[in-house]
Amino acid sequence: MYYIGVDLGTSALKLIMMNSKGELVKSVSKEYPLYFPRSGWSEQNPTDWFLAVKEGLKEICEGADDKIAGISFGGQMHGLVILDKDDNVLRPAILWNDGRSTEETDYLNNVIGKEKLSKLTANIAFAGFSAPKILWVKNNEPEIFEKISKIMLPKDYISYMLSGSFATDYSDASGMLLLDVKNKKWSQEMIKICGISEDMLPKLYESYESVGTIKPELANELGLNKDIKIIIGAGDNAAAAIGTATVGEGTCNISLGTSGTIFIASKKFGVDSFNALHSFAHADGNYHLMGCMLSAASCNKWWMEEILKTRDFIKEQENIVNLGENKVFFLPYLMGERSPHNDPDARGTFIGMSMDTKREDMTLAVLEGVIFALRDSLEVARSLGIKIDRTMICGGGAKSPLWKRLVANIMNVEVDVPISEEGPGFGAAILAAVGCGEYASVETAAKSIIKIKEKIKPEADLVVKYEARYQKFKRIYPALKGVFKEIG
């Protein structure tokens, strides 16, 4: 049998077909628009997602006949999708990297209070989370707010359109600031604070659970088997963690996608005292801590395509040789920042240039800056006594040998590279297989399917050099924080 994982990313859709042995059979990619109507705003049209999914399913399932058993999802988190009573999309989805809800975030953190939020949801408010966006719509688009019948996350919109089941999973719901993460139920007090009702929110499932089968009319339209199960899936980071076997206790995964994350799996619920890391449910049925930066591989994409006007990423890295000796630093906060600073006003910054600064120095600074910023979150985990000396890696940035080497030496960890670097889509396919009964559990499936193709060890001399550079890097943001606020 075949299992399909749908990775609903920010810049593109990717579908993965996996067989019952866990082998990648086929992949298909589709693109859709991303809109920035104002500075710091980020939106997409949910109907664009669904059209892309239908086109992708037609293409990837061609020739598979009745061998497709299940479809699951790994979707961009936090995005606010709202429907009216007739299931019409009320407005473009407000995405995870949208910073418009600064006032609402401040209200939640400072008026409701961080301590109370942490008690209710295990997290504090970030501008990217769903609850501040709900309040933003309430405060700025009251005529739309009054029409809300259903509130859902991006992947759940696709699941709803495919199955008719109004559902979400615990991992994705964790990022809404509406879930009591520890007890895995909606927080009635947060629902009241946001001025909504529980019937506006989807039913909660574990990531590997089936929410129904594909709608018969859609099966006919797409030429698919009517018995295909729809497995609810997970938020993209939890799905990516499944796709790298970051399950169980104490395993770590670094994702260099549009956003960047460090993901630490745990069988026990836990919260860091400063709420610098997110405390979420995991797709394996357990929990995890996660640090998330808003711009990771997207920083490199911006630098290459918008500034250097090239798409030849590999060529731009070929002549970079001065590892650990670069005098240029880059703050990768192009869309503001989440972990650990929680500052939507932060911005991307080059510092340290001089007359002898070269193109390669600035390119290296961008790559280094992303890993320095991820290390900020790693240091929070280490301060909690969590020992991390190795990590898996995935995402588009993981295809760069240089970037993987920087991860090993800036973080002083051994980097394990899986054979498949398909990220959330592959993890979603594994969840589909578990949901269809192919494997007994997510942990069993992930550990039997995921294999390592490469190990990158830290180099003692570079570790020393990068330790010194990191100590300088972490002083730059505090020095500029007030300036970012002033320049808007």
C-alpha positions in Angstrom: 0.0 0.0 0.0 1.0 3.6 -0.5 0.8 6.5 2.0 0.8 10.2 1.1 2.2 13.0 3.2 1.1 16.6 2.3 3.6 19.2 3.4 1.6 22.5 3.3 4.6 24.9 3.4 4.6 28.7 3.2 6.2 29.1 -0.1 5.1 25.8 -1.7 3.3 22.5 -1.3 5.1 19.2 -1.4 3.5 15.8 -1.6 5.4 12.6 -0.7 4.3 9.1 -1.6 5.8 6.3 0.6 5.3 2.6 0.4 4.6 0.2 3.3 8.3 -0.4 3.7 8.9 3.3 4.3 10.6 3.9 1.0 10.1 7.1 -0.9 8.2 6.3 -4.1 7.4 9.7 -5.7 7.2 13.4 -4.8 5.3 16.3 -6.4 5.7 20.1 -5.7 3.2 22.9 -6.4 3.5 26.6 -5.7 1.0 29.2 -4.6 1.2 33.0 -3.9 2.3 34.6 -0.7 1.1 38.2 0.0 2.7 41.0 2.0 -0.1 43.6 2.0 1.8 45.8 4.6 5.2 45.8 6.2 5.3 42.9 8.7 2.1 41.3 7.3 2.0 37.9 5.7 -1.1 36.2 4.2 -2.2 33.5 1.8 -5.5 32.5 0.3 -6.7 29.1 1.6 -8.4 28.3 -1.7 -5.0 28.5 -3.4 -3.8 25.8 -1.0 -6.7 23.5 -1.8 -6.4 23.9 -5.6 -2.7 23.1 -5.3 -3.5 20.0 -3.1 -6.0 18.7 -5.7 -3.6 19.2 -8.6 -0.8 17.6 -6.6 -3.0 14.6 -5.6 -4.0 14.0 -9.2 -0.4 14.0 -10.3 1.1 11.9 -7.5 -1.7 9.3 -7.5 -1.6 8.7 -11.2 -1.1 5.0 -11.9 -1.5 4.1 -8.2 -5.0 2.6 -8.8 -6.5 1.5 -5.5 -3.2 1.3 -3.6 -3.5 4.6 -1.8 -4.5 3.8 1.8 -4.1 7.1 3.6 -3.3 10.8 3.4 -1.9 12.9 6.2 -0.5 16.3 6.6 2.4 18.4 8.0 1.3 22.0 7.8 2.6 25.4 8.5 1.6 26.2 12.1 -0.3 29.1 13.7 -2.0 30.5 10.6 -5.5 31.8 11.2 -8.1 30.4 8.8 -11.7 31.5 9.6 -14.9 30.4 7.9 -18.5 31.5 8.1 -21.6 29.3 8.6 -21.6 28.4 4.9 -17.9 27.4 5.0 -16.8 30.5 3.0 -13.3 31.7 3.8 -13.9 35.1 5.5 -10.5 36.6 4.8 -7.0 35.6 3.7 -5.2 33.4 6.2 -2.9 35.4 8.6 0.3 33.4 8.6 2.8 32.3 11.3 5.3 35.0 10.3 2.8 37.8 10.4 3.6 40.5 13.0 0.5 42.7 12.9 -0.9 41.6 16.3 1.7 43.4 18.4 -0.9 45.2 20.5 -2.9 42.1 21.1 0.3 40.1 22.0 1.2 42.9 24.5 -2.3 42.8 26.0 -2.1 39.0 26.5 1.4 39.0 28.0 1.1 42.2 30.1 -2.6 42.5 31.0 -3.7 38.9 31.1 -0.1 38.1 32.2 2.6 35.8 31.1 2.3 33.7 34.3 -1.4 33.1 33.8 -0.9 32.3 30.1 1.8 29.8 31.0 -0.4 28.2 33.6 -3.4 28.0 31.1 -1.5 27.0 27.9 2.2 26.2 28.9 3.2 29.2 26.7 3.2 32.9 26.5 1.9 35.0 23.6 3.8 35.5 20.4 2.6 37.6 17.5 2.6 34.6 15.3 0.3 32.5 17.5 -3.4 32.2 16.6 -5.0 33.8 19.7 -3.4 37.2 19.2 -4.6 37.1 15.6 -8.2 36.3 16.7 -8.1 39.3 18.9 -6.7 41.4 16.1 -9.6 40.4 13.9 -12.0 41.2 16.7 -10.4 44.6 17.2 -9.8 45.6 13.6 -12.3 43.7 11.5 -15.4 43.4 13.8 -17.8 42.8 10.9 -15.7 39.7 9.9 -15.3 38.6 13.5 -19.1 38.5 14.0 -19.4 36.0 11.1 -16.9 33.5 12.3 -18.3 30.0 12.6 -15.1 27.9 12.4 -11.5 28.6 13.4 -8.9 26.3 12.1 -5.2 25.9 11.2 -3.9 25.7 7.6 -3.5 21.9 7.3 -6.9 21.5 9.0 -8.6 23.5 6.3 -7.2 21.0 3.8 -8.3 18.1 5.9 -11.7 19.6 6.3 -12.1 20.1 2.5 -11.0 16.5 1.8 -13.0 14.8 4.5 -15.6 17.1 5.9 -14.3 16.5 9.4 -13.7 19.7 11.5 -10.6 18.5 13.3 -7.1 19.3 14.5 -4.3 17.5 16.3 -2.7 18.3 19.6 0.7 19.3 18.2 -0.7 22.0 15.8 -3.3 23.1 18.4 -0.5 23.7 20.9 0.6 26.8 18.9 -2.8 28.5 19.0 -2.5 29.7 22.6 -5.9 28.2 23.2 -4.9 24.6 24.2 -4.2 23.4 27.7 -1.1 21.5 26.5 -0.5 19.5 29.6 -4.0 18.1 29.8 -4.6 18.1 26.0 -7.9 20.0 26.0 -9.1 23.5 25.0 -8.7 26.1 27.7 -12.1 27.5 28.6 -10.5 30.6 30.0 -8.5 31.3 26.9 -11.6 30.8 24.8 -13.4 33.4 27.0 -10.5 35.8 26.8 -10.6 35.7 23.0 -14.4 36.2 22.9 -15.1 33.0 21.0 -17.0 29.7 21.8 -15.7 26.2 21.9 -18.0 25.1 19.0 -15.9 27.4 16.8 -12.9 25.2 17.5 -12.2 21.8 15.9 -12.3 18.4 17.6 -8.9 17.3 19.0 -7.1 14.2 17.9 -3.7 12.6 18.2 -1.6 13.2 15.0 -1.8 9.6 13.9 -5.6 9.3 14.2 -8.1 9.0 11.3 -10.8 11.7 11.1 -12.7 10.0 8.3 -12.4 9.1 4.6 -12.1 11.2 1.5 -15.4 12.7 0.3 -16.9 10.5 -2.4 -17.4 13.5 -4.8 -13.7 14.4 -4.4 -12.6 10.8 -4.9 -14.6 10.8 -8.2 -13.1 14.2 -9.2 -9.6 13.1 -8.5 -9.9 9.5 -9.6 -9.1 8.1 -6.2 -10.2 5.2 -4.0 -13.3 6.2 -1.9 -11.9 4.3 1.1 -8.8 6.5 1.5 -8.4 7.4 5.2 -7.7 11.0 6.1 -5.2 11.1 9.0 -5.2 14.5 10.8 -1.4 14.9 10.8 0.7 17.4 12.7 2.2 20.9 12.7 5.1 21.1 10.3 7.8 20.9 13.0 6.3 17.9 14.7 5.9 16.2 11.4 9.5 17.0 10.4 10.6 15.5 13.7 8.7 12.3 12.9 10.5 12.3 9.5 13.8 12.4 11.3 13.0 9.9 14.1 13.1 12.7 16.7 10.7 10.8 18.9 10.7 9.4 22.4 13.0 11.0 25.0 15.8 13.5 24.6 16.3 13.4 20.8 16.9 16.6 18.9 16.2 17.9 15.4 17.2 21.1 13.7 15.1 22.3 10.8 16.5 24.8 8.3 13.3 25.6 6.4 11.6 28.9 5.7 11.6 29.2 9.5 14.3 27.6 11.6 13.6 25.3 14.6 15.4 23.3 17.3 13.1 20.5 18.4 13.7 18.4 21.6 11.4 15.4 22.1 10.4 14.4 25.6 8.0 11.8 27.1 7.3 14.2 30.0 5.5 17.6 29.9 7.8 20.5 30.8 8.0 24.3 30.6 11.1 26.5 30.9 10.7 29.2 33.5 11.2 32.0 31.1 8.9 30.6 28.4 11.7 31.3 25.8 11.0 27.9 24.3 7.6 26.6 23.2 6.1 23.7 25.2 4.0 21.7 22.8 2.4 18.3 22.3 4.3 16.0 19.9 3.0 14.0 17.0 4.2 10.8 18.7 1.7 11.3 21.5 4.2 12.8 23.9 5.6 16.3 24.3 8.4 18.5 23.1 10.3 21.8 23.7 10.9 23.9 20.6 12.8 27.1 19.8 11.5 28.7 16.6 13.1 31.6 14.6 10.9 33.2 11.9 13.5 33.5 9.1 16.1 30.8 8.5 16.5 29.4 4.9 14.4 32.3 3.9 17.3 34.6 4.9 19.5 32.9 2.5 16.8 33.0 -0.2 16.4 36.7 0.3 20.1 37.4 0.2 20.6 35.3 -2.9 17.6 36.2 -5.0 16.7 39.7 -3.9 20.1 41.2 -3.2 22.6 39.2 -5.2 20.1 38.4 -8.0 21.1 34.8 -8.4 19.6 31.4 -7.9 22.9 29.6 -7.9 23.1 29.0 -4.2 25.9 26.4 -4.5 28.2 28.6 -6.5 27.9 31.4 -4.0 29.2 29.1 -1.3 32.0 27.6 -3.3 34.7 30.2 -2.4 33.9 30.6 1.3 36.9 29.5 3.2 37.4 31.7 6.2 35.2 29.7 8.7 35.4 31.0 12.2 37.3 34.2 11.1 34.5 36.3 9.5 34.3 39.8 10.9 30.8 40.4 9.6 27.8 39.5 11.6 24.2 39.2 10.5 21.0 39.3 12.6 18.5 37.1 10.8 15.4 38.9 12.0 13.8 39.8 8.6 10.3 39.2 9.9 10.9 40.0 13.6 11.8 37.2 15.9 10.1 34.6 18.1 12.5 32.4 20.1 14.0 33.4 22.4 13.5 37.2 22.0 9.7 37.4 21.2 10.3 40.7 19.4 8.2 41.5 16.3 10.1 44.8 15.9 13.5 43.1 15.5 14.9 43.4 12.0 17.7 41.9 9.8 21.0 43.7 10.3 24.6 43.5 9.0 27.3 44.8 11.3 31.1 44.7 11.1 31.6 45.6 7.4 34.8 47.4 6.4 36.4 48.4 3.1 37.9 44.9 2.8 34.6 43.1 3.2 33.8 40.7 0.4 30.7 39.3 -1.1 31.6 35.9 0.4 32.0 37.4 3.8 28.4 38.7 3.8 27.1 35.4 2.4 28.8 33.5 5.2 27.5 36.0 7.7 23.9 35.2 6.6 24.5 31.4 7.0 26.3 31.9 10.4 23.7 34.3 11.7 20.9 31.8 11.3 22.8 29.1 13.3 23.9 31.6 15.9 20.2 32.6 16.4 19.2 28.9 16.7 22.0 28.4 19.3 20.3 31.1 21.4 17.4 28.6 21.8 19.8 25.7 22.3 21.4 27.5 25.2 18.0 27.9 26.9 17.6 24.1 26.7 21.1 23.5 28.1 20.3 25.9 31.0 17.5 23.5 31.9 20.0 20.7 32.3 19.1 19.1 28.9 22.2 17.6 27.4 22.3 17.8 23.6 25.4 16.5 22.0 23.9 15.3 18.7 21.1 16.3 16.4 19.2 15.3 13.3 18.8 17.9 10.5 16.2 18.5 7.8 14.8 21.3 5.6 16.0 23.0 2.5 19.1 24.4 4.2 20.2 20.8 5.1 21.1 20.3 1.5 24.1 22.7 1.9 27.3 20.9 3.1 28.6 24.2 4.4 25.5 25.0 6.4 25.6 21.5 8.0 29.2 22.0 8.9 28.3 25.3 10.5 25.6 23.7 12.6 28.1 21.1 13.9 30.8 23.7 14.9 28.7 26.6 16.1 26.5 24.4 18.3 29.3 21.9 19.1 27.1 18.9 18.3 27.3 15.9 16.0 24.9 16.2 13.1 23.2 13.1 11.8 21.8 13.5 8.2 19.0 11.1 7.3 18.8 9.4 4.0 15.6 11.2 3.2 15.6 14.9 3.8 11.9 15.4 2.9 11.0 16.9 6.2 7.3 17.4 7.1 5.9 15.6 4.1 7.8 12.4 4.9 6.8 12.6 8.6 3.2 13.0 7.4 3.4 9.9 5.2 4.7 8.0 8.3 1.7 9.3 10.3 -0.6 8.1 7.5 0.9 4.6 7.7 0.5 4.5 11.4 -3.1 5.7 11.2 -3.9 3.0 8.7 -2.4 0.3 10.9 0.8 -0.4 9.0 2.8 0.2 12.2 2.0 -0.2 15.8 3.1 3.2 16.9 4.7 6.4 15.6 7.9 5.7 17.5 8.2 2.2 16.1 7.5 3.4 12.6 10.0 6.3 12.7 12.8 4.3 14.2 12.4 1.5 11.7 12.1 3.7 8.7 14.6 6.5 9.2 18.2 5.7 8.3 21.4 7.8 8.6 23.5 8.5 5.6 26.1 10.9 7.0 27.5 12.1 10.3 29.2 15.4 10.6 31.4 15.9 13.7 32.5 19.2 15.2 36.1 20.2 14.5 38.0 21.2 17.7 39.7 24.3 16.2 36.4 25.6 14.6 34.4 25.0 17.8 36.8 27.3 19.7 36.7 30.0 17.0 32.9 29.9 16.8 32.5 30.0 20.5 34.3 33.3 20.6 32.2 34.6 17.6 28.9 33.5 19.3 29.8 35.4 22.5 30.1 38.5 20.3 26.9 37.7 18.3 24.7 37.4 21.4 25.6 40.9 22.5 24.4 42.6 19.2 20.6 42.2 19.6 20.4 43.6 23.2 22.5 46.6 22.0 20.0 47.3 19.1 16.7 46.3 20.7 15.8 49.9 21.5 16.8 51.0 18.0 14.5 48.5 16.4 11.6 49.8 18.4 12.3 53.3 17.3 12.7 52.7 13.6 9.6 50.5 13.4 
